[in-house]
């Protein structure tokens, strides 16, 4: 039984220097460097799709990190503050007035502030997502009377091998192609090479985030902690007054945020597939027995009468909208799996500051209520005075975040086909009943 149409396609997984293309069959260059994608029953033809070399990538919408609040400790060194008796009250001796005194202040915390970090879109490098593959020259017959040539490869969908055919399991002169997808040989190239992987991942170069200027609200500092000497040999504790220094912290921009390369998890490379038995003509002659499956580049109306569409009917596996993954195990025939689109998960990641930071501090005098700006102490007052304020060093922290990558079609470039199976009967079209409905039935040849 010949193939019956010039639109059928078989496969030549060989180096043509060792096994030249068979007589009566030529290369179909439309499949060069392309996988074969099963189409639905309504259309096949030359439609192309998929991603060409060097591969595909993903994008992410951008991410940022929230800064945790942090504070700085503000403290002052002791200074000598001047005193006077100009406004001393009229009291009997001993008179009280403030001498020059050395004093400091309690340490205070600044107001808390969370640093704002700029959003960053990471770069995702491209990756080769080709599944495990074998290169094969896709061959076409010169005429419909041709048979599948010796050494050519095709498929089967049950455990019964057609006469003169062997599994492509590495025995009997066959290559071991289990677990692989057929891809057309590269332009002008030969068949037989293998490669690809069941999964793939991407890498992402290091990135960082901009950090905006940040500041802290003014700190109210100034409760005295040391003693002061009062005249007439009387020593008294310096009167503790409300905080009377308003310490202002300067703004600060940090430029020491670490870089980070997010870890992207691997994802499957295999497209949506159905497993079929890989078989090879080892009969030593051209033959097209019932049970072999070939690719077809026409429409369903053009399928020869001794072939049926592999759509799950007529005892076939459903190969529509799927690529074929080769198996050599009878029990795996018909298994489906894979996915045409995918995304990747990205490990939560964070950044850190490589060093701490502080702020410059300035102060203004906050006078005691009811006073002209001096601090009342034991009936006298303390002149205006300043301290050298020290702002403690702080290493801010920021929260980790998760990155979401877009989903994308991972399929390498392909051409659509119909998968058809040779049967020992013919397909006829008949008109049923008075409604003139045309049904396709299978009758004996």
Secondary structure as UniProt FT lines:
FT   TURN            6..7
FT   STRAND          8..12
FT   TURN            16..18
FT   TURN            23..24
FT   STRAND          25..27
FT   HELIX           29..31
FT   TURN            32..33
FT   STRAND          35..38
FT   TURN            41..42
FT   TURN            45..46
FT   STRAND          48..49
FT   TURN            53..54
FT   STRAND          66..70
FT   STRAND          73..81
FT   STRAND          83..84
FT   TURN            86..87
FT   STRAND          101..109
FT   STRAND          113..117
FT   STRAND          133..141
FT   TURN            144..145
FT   TURN            150..151
FT   STRAND          153..156
FT   TURN            163..164
FT   STRAND          165..167
FT   TURN            172..173
FT   TURN            178..179
FT   STRAND          181..184
FT   TURN            187..188
FT   STRAND          194..195
FT   STRAND          199..200
FT   STRAND          219..221
FT   STRAND          227..230
FT   TURN            232..233
FT   STRAND          235..237
FT   STRAND          245..249
FT   STRAND          267..268
FT   STRAND          273..281
FT   TURN            290..291
FT   STRAND          293..296
FT   HELIX           300..302
FT   TURN            305..306
FT   STRAND          307..309
FT   TURN            314..315
FT   TURN            320..321
FT   STRAND          323..327
FT   HELIX           330..332
FT   TURN            333..334
FT   STRAND          336..337
FT   STRAND          341..342
FT   STRAND          345..346
FT   STRAND          361..365
FT   TURN            369..370
FT   STRAND          375..377
FT   TURN            378..379
FT   STRAND          380..382
FT   STRAND          389..391
FT   STRAND          404..405
FT   STRAND          408..409
FT   STRAND          414..422
FT   STRAND          425..432
FT   TURN            433..436
FT   STRAND          437..444
//
